[in-house]
Amino acid sequence: MIRVVRDVEELLRTAVLLYHMVAPELSPTAHDWLASRWQAAARKQWVVLRTKWQQNIVQQQREQAALRDMRKQAQQQGYASDSKLVKVYRSVQYVCQLMQEDLSFALALKNLDGLLPATPELPQATAEFYCQQFLSILRITLRWYPPLLPTEPAVDLLVSVARMQT
């Protein structure tokens, strides 16, 4: 009889239990295999996070045209209006929020007794990958929309990025 698993925690516990049964001593190659699977999952999850972020910014063709106009104006003037900065900076803050939620979930999984092996440090690998990807988004955003003064949207963005370090 096939039982439907509805709880993510239960599903992960079952999967890891099965993994422990197959590789009871967790040889170095098993650690490598688990780490590579975790990194592949992190890459796939990053695509999901990036897609959510992009959908948050650009939902219709009209908004895409407006975004191109904003970039063009920002290049010509060297800055963007406050309302445009608010929108752009909030979208980057949204990515920070998505990453924090996802990494909190990974840490919660790590802290469940007996679910994941102690090594390799899987949530750390996810965090490193996410940070590499996020830095490229942050650099592009600040290149296109540099704050001329420490405005409220710029400070809020700085606070969101700083929260990721905790």
BAKOLGU-51848 format. One line per 10 residues: their letters; for each residue x, y, z of C-alpha. Coordinates in nm, 3 decimals, padded with zeros to 5 digits. Layout:
BAKOLGU-51848
A	X Y Z; ...
//
This chain:
BAKOLGU-51848
MIRVVRDVEE	00.000 00.000 00.000; 00.134 00.342 -00.096; 00.102 00.611 00.168; 00.085 00.977 00.065; 00.331 01.193 00.255; 00.198 01.543 00.303; 00.449 01.686 00.546; 00.784 01.805 00.407; 00.960 01.722 00.733; 00.821 01.368 00.729
LLRTAVLLYH	00.921 01.327 00.367; 01.275 01.444 00.434; 01.306 01.226 00.742; 01.198 00.924 00.538; 01.439 01.009 00.255; 01.734 01.056 00.490; 01.644 00.740 00.683; 01.649 00.549 00.356; 01.982 00.713 00.271; 02.124 00.606 00.611
MVAPELSPTA	02.006 00.250 00.549; 02.173 00.239 00.208; 02.500 00.399 00.320; 02.524 00.321 00.693; 02.882 00.433 00.740; 02.851 00.746 00.526; 03.177 00.702 00.342; 03.350 01.009 00.197; 03.199 00.933 -00.142; 02.854 00.925 00.018
HDWLASRWQA	02.924 01.265 00.174; 03.033 01.396 -00.164; 02.723 01.254 -00.326; 02.497 01.413 -00.064; 02.679 01.746 -00.094; 02.648 01.745 -00.473; 02.274 01.664 -00.448; 02.229 01.945 -00.196; 02.413 02.189 -00.424; 02.200 02.082 -00.719
AARKQWVVLR	01.891 02.142 -00.506; 02.025 02.485 -00.407; 02.075 02.576 -00.774; 01.722 02.467 -00.858; 01.580 02.652 -00.560; 01.773 02.964 -00.664; 01.598 02.948 -01.001; 01.267 02.939 -00.814; 01.368 03.236 -00.597; 01.493 03.431 -00.898
TKWQQNIVQQ	01.170 03.357 -01.083; 00.962 03.481 -00.790; 01.174 03.794 -00.782; 01.137 03.852 -01.154; 00.762 03.800 -01.137; 00.750 04.050 -00.855; 00.924 04.312 -01.071; 00.795 04.240 -01.417; 00.445 04.101 -01.446; 00.332 04.244 -01.777
QREQAALRDM	00.485 04.361 -02.103; 00.399 04.721 -02.016; 00.602 04.700 -01.696; 00.900 04.563 -01.890; 00.890 04.867 -02.118; 00.869 05.095 -01.814; 01.170 04.920 -01.661; 01.374 04.974 -01.978; 01.273 05.340 -01.975; 01.378 05.367 -01.611
RKQAQQQGYA	01.717 05.216 -01.689; 01.766 05.449 -01.983; 01.671 05.750 -01.772; 01.898 05.635 -01.491; 02.189 05.609 -01.733; 02.123 05.951 -01.882; 02.071 06.127 -01.551; 02.295 05.916 -01.334; 02.011 05.853 -01.091; 01.646 05.756 -01.074
SDSKLVKVYR	01.354 05.928 -00.907; 01.266 05.837 -00.549; 00.957 05.640 -00.655; 01.162 05.436 -00.900; 01.433 05.374 -00.643; 01.170 05.259 -00.395; 01.033 05.005 -00.645; 01.374 04.875 -00.750; 01.521 04.861 -00.401; 01.210 04.690 -00.263
SVQYVCQLMQ	01.240 04.423 -00.529; 01.595 04.349 -00.411; 01.469 04.348 -00.052; 01.214 04.089 -00.164; 01.498 03.865 -00.285; 01.665 03.906 00.056; 01.343 03.801 00.226; 01.303 03.495 00.002; 01.662 03.391 00.065; 01.627 03.434 00.441
EDLSFALALK	01.312 03.222 00.448; 01.475 02.950 00.242; 01.795 02.947 00.446; 01.597 02.945 00.771; 01.421 02.633 00.646; 01.756 02.472 00.560; 01.888 02.551 00.909; 01.572 02.413 01.066; 01.626 02.090 00.873; 01.985 02.075 00.993
NLDGLLPATP	01.873 02.118 01.353; 01.628 01.828 01.340; 01.784 01.539 01.529; 01.919 01.271 01.302; 01.777 01.413 00.981; 02.096 01.531 00.811; 02.452 01.418 00.874; 02.680 01.667 01.048; 02.911 01.687 00.749; 02.914 01.821 00.488
ELPQATAEFY	02.771 02.152 00.609; 02.476 02.156 00.370; 02.296 02.479 00.471; 02.628 02.663 00.449; 02.678 02.541 00.093; 02.331 02.669 00.006; 02.402 03.005 00.168; 02.731 03.043 -00.020; 02.565 02.969 -00.353; 02.274 03.206 -00.284
CQQFLSILRI	02.512 03.485 -00.180; 02.715 03.452 -00.498; 02.399 03.481 -00.706; 02.256 03.762 -00.495; 02.574 03.970 -00.521; 02.535 03.987 -00.898; 02.177 04.115 -00.857; 02.288 04.371 -00.598; 02.578 04.495 -00.813; 02.356 04.539 -01.118
TLRWYPPLLP	02.092 04.719 -00.913; 02.340 04.961 -00.760; 02.510 05.019 -01.094; 02.180 05.106 -01.262; 02.026 05.287 -00.965; 02.298 05.432 -00.745; 02.166 05.627 -00.446; 02.291 05.984 -00.458; 02.208 06.039 -00.091; 02.134 05.802 00.196
TEPAVDLLVS	01.761 05.800 00.119; 01.513 05.587 00.310; 01.491 05.323 00.031; 01.871 05.297 00.019; 01.894 05.259 00.397; 01.617 04.996 00.394; 01.806 04.802 00.128; 02.125 04.825 00.334; 01.942 04.694 00.641; 01.795 04.402 00.443
VARMQT	02.137 04.305 00.312; 02.287 04.337 00.661; 02.017 04.108 00.805; 02.133 03.836 00.570; 02.465 03.824 00.752; 02.300 03.700 01.071
//
